[in-house]
Amino acid sequence: MIRLLHRYSKHRLAWLLLAFTASSLELVVLYFQHILLIKPCVLCIYQRCALYGIISAGLIGALFPKTLLRFVSLIIWLYSAWKGLYLAIKHTNIYLNPSPFVTCEFFVNFPSWLPLDKYLPSIFSINGDCTVRQGYFLSLQIPQWMVIIFSAYLAVAVIVFFVQFFPPRKT
């Protein structure tokens, strides 16, 4: 099984599947924002950036599946999934344990060389509050779903990273 996963990690289709799943989640988020009018908060935008990190990891891995750049995409995938999970847990904690002293930021802090909120305001501008409960799906709130989603991405990334050290047998 380990060697099979190692072989799959060197196929373009597996990396495209990663990019496709994260892109699908991003499309769902945009549907929530623009059609269902759920207002994104700062933590929502940061989690969205983590999804874009996973998308870029999948695309880099798809471009170079059999080279050492596969490890670069694995590191991007691991970091994005870990950061997204951290932010989703923080967001869920704000939802489940409301406190006037624990809130999210009022403005998104992108680097000065990449102000995404200025370049693409329809995607990266905030107009919501982290403490407002806006959406439910199957009795879970959106940040709780993001904890599950980023946990799954992180678990798969860790497994795929470790199977890289078990090359397939030569026949």
Rosetta constraint file for C-alpha pairs under 8 A:
AtomPair CA 1 CA 5 HARMONIC 6.30 0.50
AtomPair CA 2 CA 6 HARMONIC 6.27 0.50
AtomPair CA 2 CA 163 HARMONIC 5.82 0.50
AtomPair CA 2 CA 166 HARMONIC 7.06 0.50
AtomPair CA 3 CA 7 HARMONIC 6.25 0.50
AtomPair CA 3 CA 163 HARMONIC 7.07 0.50
AtomPair CA 3 CA 166 HARMONIC 6.35 0.50
AtomPair CA 3 CA 167 HARMONIC 6.31 0.50
AtomPair CA 3 CA 168 HARMONIC 5.06 0.50
AtomPair CA 3 CA 169 HARMONIC 7.85 0.50
AtomPair CA 4 CA 8 HARMONIC 6.26 0.50
AtomPair CA 4 CA 168 HARMONIC 7.56 0.50
AtomPair CA 5 CA 9 HARMONIC 6.17 0.50
AtomPair CA 5 CA 160 HARMONIC 6.88 0.50
AtomPair CA 5 CA 163 HARMONIC 6.70 0.50
AtomPair CA 6 CA 10 HARMONIC 6.87 0.50
AtomPair CA 6 CA 160 HARMONIC 7.12 0.50
AtomPair CA 6 CA 163 HARMONIC 5.47 0.50
AtomPair CA 6 CA 164 HARMONIC 5.73 0.50
AtomPair CA 6 CA 166 HARMONIC 7.05 0.50
AtomPair CA 6 CA 167 HARMONIC 6.55 0.50
AtomPair CA 6 CA 168 HARMONIC 6.98 0.50
AtomPair CA 7 CA 11 HARMONIC 6.99 0.50
AtomPair CA 7 CA 168 HARMONIC 6.97 0.50
AtomPair CA 8 CA 14 HARMONIC 6.30 0.50
AtomPair CA 9 CA 14 HARMONIC 6.39 0.50
AtomPair CA 9 CA 15 HARMONIC 7.32 0.50
AtomPair CA 9 CA 65 HARMONIC 7.14 0.50
AtomPair CA 9 CA 160 HARMONIC 6.99 0.50
AtomPair CA 10 CA 14 HARMONIC 7.91 0.50
AtomPair CA 10 CA 65 HARMONIC 4.80 0.50
AtomPair CA 10 CA 66 HARMONIC 5.19 0.50
AtomPair CA 10 CA 70 HARMONIC 7.94 0.50
AtomPair CA 11 CA 15 HARMONIC 7.08 0.50
AtomPair CA 11 CA 62 HARMONIC 7.53 0.50
AtomPair CA 11 CA 65 HARMONIC 5.87 0.50
AtomPair CA 11 CA 66 HARMONIC 7.50 0.50
AtomPair CA 12 CA 16 HARMONIC 6.19 0.50
AtomPair CA 12 CA 61 HARMONIC 7.14 0.50
AtomPair CA 12 CA 62 HARMONIC 4.53 0.50
AtomPair CA 12 CA 63 HARMONIC 7.23 0.50
AtomPair CA 12 CA 64 HARMONIC 7.93 0.50
AtomPair CA 12 CA 65 HARMONIC 5.80 0.50
AtomPair CA 13 CA 17 HARMONIC 6.05 0.50
AtomPair CA 13 CA 62 HARMONIC 7.12 0.50
AtomPair CA 14 CA 18 HARMONIC 6.47 0.50
AtomPair CA 14 CA 62 HARMONIC 7.75 0.50
AtomPair CA 15 CA 19 HARMONIC 6.40 0.50
AtomPair CA 15 CA 58 HARMONIC 4.69 0.50
AtomPair CA 15 CA 59 HARMONIC 6.70 0.50
AtomPair CA 15 CA 61 HARMONIC 5.51 0.50
AtomPair CA 15 CA 62 HARMONIC 4.96 0.50
AtomPair CA 15 CA 65 HARMONIC 7.71 0.50
AtomPair CA 16 CA 20 HARMONIC 5.93 0.50
AtomPair CA 16 CA 58 HARMONIC 5.82 0.50
AtomPair CA 16 CA 59 HARMONIC 6.49 0.50
AtomPair CA 16 CA 61 HARMONIC 7.95 0.50
AtomPair CA 16 CA 62 HARMONIC 5.81 0.50
AtomPair CA 17 CA 21 HARMONIC 6.13 0.50
AtomPair CA 17 CA 58 HARMONIC 7.60 0.50
AtomPair CA 18 CA 22 HARMONIC 6.40 0.50
AtomPair CA 18 CA 54 HARMONIC 7.49 0.50
AtomPair CA 18 CA 55 HARMONIC 7.02 0.50
AtomPair CA 18 CA 58 HARMONIC 5.32 0.50
AtomPair CA 19 CA 23 HARMONIC 5.97 0.50
AtomPair CA 19 CA 54 HARMONIC 6.74 0.50
AtomPair CA 19 CA 55 HARMONIC 4.39 0.50
AtomPair CA 19 CA 56 HARMONIC 7.12 0.50
AtomPair CA 19 CA 57 HARMONIC 7.41 0.50
AtomPair CA 19 CA 58 HARMONIC 4.52 0.50
AtomPair CA 19 CA 59 HARMONIC 6.17 0.50
AtomPair CA 20 CA 24 HARMONIC 6.00 0.50
AtomPair CA 20 CA 55 HARMONIC 7.48 0.50
AtomPair CA 21 CA 25 HARMONIC 6.33 0.50
AtomPair CA 22 CA 26 HARMONIC 6.25 0.50
AtomPair CA 22 CA 51 HARMONIC 5.95 0.50
AtomPair CA 22 CA 52 HARMONIC 7.49 0.50
AtomPair CA 22 CA 54 HARMONIC 6.50 0.50
AtomPair CA 22 CA 55 HARMONIC 5.68 0.50
AtomPair CA 23 CA 27 HARMONIC 6.22 0.50
AtomPair CA 23 CA 51 HARMONIC 7.79 0.50
AtomPair CA 23 CA 52 HARMONIC 7.88 0.50
AtomPair CA 23 CA 55 HARMONIC 6.43 0.50
AtomPair CA 24 CA 28 HARMONIC 6.31 0.50
AtomPair CA 25 CA 29 HARMONIC 6.23 0.50
AtomPair CA 25 CA 51 HARMONIC 7.96 0.50
AtomPair CA 26 CA 30 HARMONIC 6.21 0.50
AtomPair CA 26 CA 48 HARMONIC 7.13 0.50
AtomPair CA 26 CA 51 HARMONIC 7.08 0.50
AtomPair CA 27 CA 31 HARMONIC 6.13 0.50
AtomPair CA 28 CA 32 HARMONIC 6.22 0.50
AtomPair CA 29 CA 33 HARMONIC 6.19 0.50
AtomPair CA 30 CA 34 HARMONIC 5.91 0.50
AtomPair CA 30 CA 35 HARMONIC 7.83 0.50
AtomPair CA 30 CA 123 HARMONIC 7.52 0.50
AtomPair CA 31 CA 35 HARMONIC 5.21 0.50
AtomPair CA 31 CA 36 HARMONIC 6.62 0.50
AtomPair CA 32 CA 36 HARMONIC 4.83 0.50
AtomPair CA 32 CA 37 HARMONIC 6.18 0.50
AtomPair CA 32 CA 38 HARMONIC 5.62 0.50
AtomPair CA 33 CA 37 HARMONIC 4.87 0.50
AtomPair CA 33 CA 38 HARMONIC 4.76 0.50
AtomPair CA 33 CA 39 HARMONIC 5.98 0.50
AtomPair CA 33 CA 40 HARMONIC 6.90 0.50
AtomPair CA 34 CA 38 HARMONIC 7.40 0.50
AtomPair CA 38 CA 134 HARMONIC 6.37 0.50
AtomPair CA 38 CA 135 HARMONIC 7.25 0.50
AtomPair CA 39 CA 126 HARMONIC 7.30 0.50
AtomPair CA 39 CA 127 HARMONIC 5.71 0.50
AtomPair CA 39 CA 128 HARMONIC 4.63 0.50
AtomPair CA 39 CA 129 HARMONIC 7.79 0.50
AtomPair CA 39 CA 134 HARMONIC 7.89 0.50
AtomPair CA 40 CA 44 HARMONIC 5.51 0.50
AtomPair CA 40 CA 45 HARMONIC 6.58 0.50
AtomPair CA 40 CA 125 HARMONIC 7.96 0.50
AtomPair CA 40 CA 126 HARMONIC 5.56 0.50
AtomPair CA 40 CA 127 HARMONIC 6.08 0.50
AtomPair CA 40 CA 128 HARMONIC 4.95 0.50
AtomPair CA 40 CA 129 HARMONIC 7.39 0.50
AtomPair CA 41 CA 45 HARMONIC 6.37 0.50
AtomPair CA 41 CA 126 HARMONIC 5.28 0.50
AtomPair CA 41 CA 127 HARMONIC 6.26 0.50
AtomPair CA 41 CA 128 HARMONIC 4.42 0.50
AtomPair CA 41 CA 129 HARMONIC 5.12 0.50
AtomPair CA 41 CA 130 HARMONIC 5.41 0.50
AtomPair CA 42 CA 46 HARMONIC 6.30 0.50
AtomPair CA 42 CA 104 HARMONIC 6.76 0.50
AtomPair CA 42 CA 105 HARMONIC 6.44 0.50
AtomPair CA 42 CA 106 HARMONIC 7.12 0.50
AtomPair CA 42 CA 107 HARMONIC 6.80 0.50
AtomPair CA 42 CA 108 HARMONIC 5.69 0.50
AtomPair CA 42 CA 126 HARMONIC 6.11 0.50
AtomPair CA 42 CA 128 HARMONIC 7.74 0.50
AtomPair CA 42 CA 129 HARMONIC 7.72 0.50
AtomPair CA 42 CA 130 HARMONIC 7.16 0.50
AtomPair CA 43 CA 47 HARMONIC 6.10 0.50
AtomPair CA 43 CA 87 HARMONIC 6.43 0.50
AtomPair CA 43 CA 88 HARMONIC 7.59 0.50
AtomPair CA 43 CA 91 HARMONIC 6.47 0.50
AtomPair CA 43 CA 104 HARMONIC 7.10 0.50
AtomPair CA 43 CA 130 HARMONIC 6.99 0.50
AtomPair CA 44 CA 48 HARMONIC 6.14 0.50
AtomPair CA 45 CA 49 HARMONIC 6.32 0.50
AtomPair CA 45 CA 108 HARMONIC 7.84 0.50
AtomPair CA 45 CA 124 HARMONIC 6.04 0.50
AtomPair CA 45 CA 125 HARMONIC 7.72 0.50
AtomPair CA 45 CA 126 HARMONIC 7.28 0.50
AtomPair CA 46 CA 50 HARMONIC 6.42 0.50
AtomPair CA 46 CA 84 HARMONIC 7.61 0.50
AtomPair CA 46 CA 87 HARMONIC 7.39 0.50
AtomPair CA 47 CA 51 HARMONIC 6.40 0.50
AtomPair CA 47 CA 83 HARMONIC 7.95 0.50
AtomPair CA 47 CA 84 HARMONIC 5.16 0.50
AtomPair CA 47 CA 87 HARMONIC 6.40 0.50
AtomPair CA 47 CA 88 HARMONIC 6.96 0.50
AtomPair CA 48 CA 52 HARMONIC 6.40 0.50
AtomPair CA 49 CA 53 HARMONIC 6.29 0.50
AtomPair CA 50 CA 54 HARMONIC 6.46 0.50
AtomPair CA 50 CA 80 HARMONIC 4.85 0.50
AtomPair CA 50 CA 81 HARMONIC 6.69 0.50
AtomPair CA 50 CA 83 HARMONIC 6.69 0.50
AtomPair CA 50 CA 84 HARMONIC 5.22 0.50
AtomPair CA 51 CA 55 HARMONIC 6.24 0.50
AtomPair CA 51 CA 80 HARMONIC 7.06 0.50
AtomPair CA 51 CA 81 HARMONIC 7.78 0.50
AtomPair CA 51 CA 84 HARMONIC 7.41 0.50
AtomPair CA 52 CA 56 HARMONIC 6.11 0.50
AtomPair CA 53 CA 57 HARMONIC 6.13 0.50
AtomPair CA 53 CA 76 HARMONIC 6.59 0.50
AtomPair CA 53 CA 77 HARMONIC 6.74 0.50
AtomPair CA 53 CA 80 HARMONIC 5.44 0.50
AtomPair CA 54 CA 58 HARMONIC 6.21 0.50
AtomPair CA 54 CA 76 HARMONIC 7.02 0.50
AtomPair CA 54 CA 77 HARMONIC 5.13 0.50
AtomPair CA 54 CA 80 HARMONIC 5.98 0.50
AtomPair CA 54 CA 81 HARMONIC 7.06 0.50
AtomPair CA 55 CA 59 HARMONIC 6.29 0.50
AtomPair CA 56 CA 60 HARMONIC 6.05 0.50
AtomPair CA 56 CA 73 HARMONIC 7.81 0.50
AtomPair CA 57 CA 61 HARMONIC 6.02 0.50
AtomPair CA 57 CA 72 HARMONIC 7.92 0.50
AtomPair CA 57 CA 73 HARMONIC 4.44 0.50
AtomPair CA 57 CA 74 HARMONIC 6.76 0.50
AtomPair CA 57 CA 76 HARMONIC 5.63 0.50
AtomPair CA 57 CA 77 HARMONIC 5.42 0.50
AtomPair CA 58 CA 62 HARMONIC 6.03 0.50
AtomPair CA 58 CA 73 HARMONIC 6.88 0.50
AtomPair CA 58 CA 77 HARMONIC 7.73 0.50
AtomPair CA 59 CA 63 HARMONIC 6.20 0.50
AtomPair CA 60 CA 64 HARMONIC 6.26 0.50
AtomPair CA 60 CA 69 HARMONIC 7.59 0.50
AtomPair CA 60 CA 70 HARMONIC 7.38 0.50
AtomPair CA 60 CA 73 HARMONIC 5.85 0.50
AtomPair CA 61 CA 65 HARMONIC 5.05 0.50
AtomPair CA 61 CA 69 HARMONIC 7.13 0.50
AtomPair CA 61 CA 70 HARMONIC 5.17 0.50
AtomPair CA 61 CA 73 HARMONIC 5.50 0.50
AtomPair CA 61 CA 74 HARMONIC 7.77 0.50
AtomPair CA 64 CA 68 HARMONIC 7.92 0.50
AtomPair CA 64 CA 69 HARMONIC 6.11 0.50
AtomPair CA 64 CA 70 HARMONIC 6.20 0.50
AtomPair CA 65 CA 69 HARMONIC 7.49 0.50
AtomPair CA 65 CA 70 HARMONIC 5.53 0.50
AtomPair CA 66 CA 70 HARMONIC 6.81 0.50
AtomPair CA 68 CA 72 HARMONIC 7.32 0.50
AtomPair CA 69 CA 73 HARMONIC 6.45 0.50
AtomPair CA 70 CA 74 HARMONIC 6.18 0.50
AtomPair CA 71 CA 75 HARMONIC 6.12 0.50
AtomPair CA 71 CA 161 HARMONIC 7.97 0.50
AtomPair CA 72 CA 76 HARMONIC 6.25 0.50
AtomPair CA 73 CA 77 HARMONIC 6.00 0.50
AtomPair CA 74 CA 78 HARMONIC 6.05 0.50
AtomPair CA 74 CA 157 HARMONIC 6.93 0.50
AtomPair CA 74 CA 161 HARMONIC 6.59 0.50
AtomPair CA 75 CA 79 HARMONIC 6.05 0.50
AtomPair CA 76 CA 80 HARMONIC 5.95 0.50
AtomPair CA 77 CA 81 HARMONIC 6.00 0.50
AtomPair CA 77 CA 154 HARMONIC 7.89 0.50
AtomPair CA 77 CA 157 HARMONIC 6.60 0.50
AtomPair CA 78 CA 82 HARMONIC 6.02 0.50
AtomPair CA 78 CA 154 HARMONIC 6.13 0.50
AtomPair CA 78 CA 157 HARMONIC 5.75 0.50
AtomPair CA 78 CA 158 HARMONIC 7.02 0.50
AtomPair CA 79 CA 83 HARMONIC 5.96 0.50
AtomPair CA 80 CA 84 HARMONIC 5.88 0.50
AtomPair CA 81 CA 85 HARMONIC 6.01 0.50
AtomPair CA 81 CA 150 HARMONIC 5.42 0.50
AtomPair CA 81 CA 151 HARMONIC 7.34 0.50
AtomPair CA 81 CA 153 HARMONIC 5.85 0.50
AtomPair CA 81 CA 154 HARMONIC 5.08 0.50
AtomPair CA 82 CA 86 HARMONIC 6.15 0.50
AtomPair CA 82 CA 150 HARMONIC 7.29 0.50
AtomPair CA 82 CA 151 HARMONIC 7.97 0.50
AtomPair CA 82 CA 154 HARMONIC 6.21 0.50
AtomPair CA 83 CA 87 HARMONIC 6.19 0.50
AtomPair CA 84 CA 88 HARMONIC 6.03 0.50
AtomPair CA 84 CA 150 HARMONIC 6.06 0.50
AtomPair CA 85 CA 89 HARMONIC 6.08 0.50
AtomPair CA 85 CA 146 HARMONIC 7.33 0.50
AtomPair CA 85 CA 147 HARMONIC 5.58 0.50
AtomPair CA 85 CA 150 HARMONIC 5.02 0.50
AtomPair CA 85 CA 151 HARMONIC 6.25 0.50
AtomPair CA 86 CA 90 HARMONIC 6.22 0.50
AtomPair CA 87 CA 91 HARMONIC 6.06 0.50
AtomPair CA 88 CA 92 HARMONIC 6.02 0.50
AtomPair CA 88 CA 143 HARMONIC 5.51 0.50
AtomPair CA 88 CA 144 HARMONIC 7.12 0.50
AtomPair CA 88 CA 146 HARMONIC 5.80 0.50
AtomPair CA 88 CA 147 HARMONIC 5.24 0.50
AtomPair CA 88 CA 150 HARMONIC 7.97 0.50
AtomPair CA 89 CA 93 HARMONIC 6.03 0.50
AtomPair CA 89 CA 143 HARMONIC 7.50 0.50
AtomPair CA 89 CA 144 HARMONIC 7.67 0.50
AtomPair CA 89 CA 147 HARMONIC 6.08 0.50
AtomPair CA 90 CA 94 HARMONIC 6.36 0.50
AtomPair CA 91 CA 95 HARMONIC 6.39 0.50
AtomPair CA 91 CA 130 HARMONIC 6.93 0.50
AtomPair CA 91 CA 143 HARMONIC 6.11 0.50
AtomPair CA 92 CA 96 HARMONIC 6.06 0.50
AtomPair CA 92 CA 143 HARMONIC 5.38 0.50
AtomPair CA 92 CA 144 HARMONIC 5.91 0.50
AtomPair CA 93 CA 97 HARMONIC 5.63 0.50
AtomPair CA 93 CA 98 HARMONIC 7.82 0.50
AtomPair CA 94 CA 98 HARMONIC 5.47 0.50
AtomPair CA 94 CA 99 HARMONIC 7.52 0.50
AtomPair CA 94 CA 102 HARMONIC 6.90 0.50
AtomPair CA 94 CA 103 HARMONIC 6.91 0.50
AtomPair CA 94 CA 130 HARMONIC 7.15 0.50
AtomPair CA 94 CA 131 HARMONIC 6.25 0.50
AtomPair CA 95 CA 130 HARMONIC 7.49 0.50
AtomPair CA 95 CA 131 HARMONIC 5.70 0.50
AtomPair CA 95 CA 132 HARMONIC 7.65 0.50
AtomPair CA 95 CA 133 HARMONIC 7.15 0.50
AtomPair CA 98 CA 102 HARMONIC 7.33 0.50
AtomPair CA 98 CA 131 HARMONIC 7.05 0.50
AtomPair CA 99 CA 103 HARMONIC 7.49 0.50
AtomPair CA 103 CA 130 HARMONIC 6.89 0.50
AtomPair CA 103 CA 131 HARMONIC 7.10 0.50
AtomPair CA 104 CA 129 HARMONIC 7.71 0.50
AtomPair CA 104 CA 130 HARMONIC 6.03 0.50
AtomPair CA 107 CA 126 HARMONIC 7.37 0.50
AtomPair CA 108 CA 117 HARMONIC 7.66 0.50
AtomPair CA 108 CA 125 HARMONIC 7.71 0.50
AtomPair CA 108 CA 126 HARMONIC 7.31 0.50
AtomPair CA 110 CA 114 HARMONIC 6.45 0.50
AtomPair CA 110 CA 115 HARMONIC 5.37 0.50
AtomPair CA 110 CA 116 HARMONIC 6.76 0.50
AtomPair CA 110 CA 117 HARMONIC 7.72 0.50
AtomPair CA 111 CA 115 HARMONIC 6.08 0.50
AtomPair CA 115 CA 119 HARMONIC 6.38 0.50
AtomPair CA 116 CA 120 HARMONIC 5.68 0.50
AtomPair CA 116 CA 121 HARMONIC 7.24 0.50
AtomPair CA 116 CA 124 HARMONIC 6.18 0.50
AtomPair CA 117 CA 121 HARMONIC 4.82 0.50
AtomPair CA 117 CA 123 HARMONIC 7.54 0.50
AtomPair CA 117 CA 124 HARMONIC 4.70 0.50
AtomPair CA 117 CA 125 HARMONIC 4.97 0.50
AtomPair CA 118 CA 125 HARMONIC 7.83 0.50
AtomPair CA 120 CA 124 HARMONIC 6.05 0.50
AtomPair CA 120 CA 125 HARMONIC 7.68 0.50
AtomPair CA 121 CA 125 HARMONIC 4.79 0.50
AtomPair CA 128 CA 132 HARMONIC 7.70 0.50
AtomPair CA 133 CA 141 HARMONIC 7.57 0.50
AtomPair CA 134 CA 141 HARMONIC 7.87 0.50
AtomPair CA 135 CA 141 HARMONIC 5.80 0.50
AtomPair CA 135 CA 142 HARMONIC 6.12 0.50
AtomPair CA 136 CA 140 HARMONIC 5.40 0.50
AtomPair CA 136 CA 141 HARMONIC 4.48 0.50
AtomPair CA 136 CA 142 HARMONIC 6.26 0.50
AtomPair CA 137 CA 141 HARMONIC 6.36 0.50
AtomPair CA 137 CA 142 HARMONIC 7.25 0.50
AtomPair CA 140 CA 144 HARMONIC 6.05 0.50
AtomPair CA 140 CA 145 HARMONIC 6.56 0.50
AtomPair CA 141 CA 145 HARMONIC 6.45 0.50
AtomPair CA 142 CA 146 HARMONIC 6.26 0.50
AtomPair CA 143 CA 147 HARMONIC 6.34 0.50
AtomPair CA 144 CA 148 HARMONIC 6.63 0.50
AtomPair CA 145 CA 149 HARMONIC 6.16 0.50
AtomPair CA 146 CA 150 HARMONIC 5.88 0.50
AtomPair CA 147 CA 151 HARMONIC 5.92 0.50
AtomPair CA 148 CA 152 HARMONIC 6.24 0.50
AtomPair CA 149 CA 153 HARMONIC 6.32 0.50
AtomPair CA 150 CA 154 HARMONIC 5.99 0.50
AtomPair CA 151 CA 155 HARMONIC 6.03 0.50
AtomPair CA 152 CA 156 HARMONIC 6.17 0.50
AtomPair CA 153 CA 157 HARMONIC 6.05 0.50
AtomPair CA 154 CA 158 HARMONIC 6.11 0.50
AtomPair CA 155 CA 159 HARMONIC 6.30 0.50
AtomPair CA 156 CA 160 HARMONIC 6.07 0.50
AtomPair CA 157 CA 161 HARMONIC 5.97 0.50
AtomPair CA 158 CA 162 HARMONIC 6.25 0.50
AtomPair CA 159 CA 163 HARMONIC 6.23 0.50
AtomPair CA 160 CA 164 HARMONIC 6.58 0.50
AtomPair CA 161 CA 165 HARMONIC 7.89 0.50
AtomPair CA 162 CA 166 HARMONIC 7.78 0.50
AtomPair CA 163 CA 167 HARMONIC 7.68 0.50
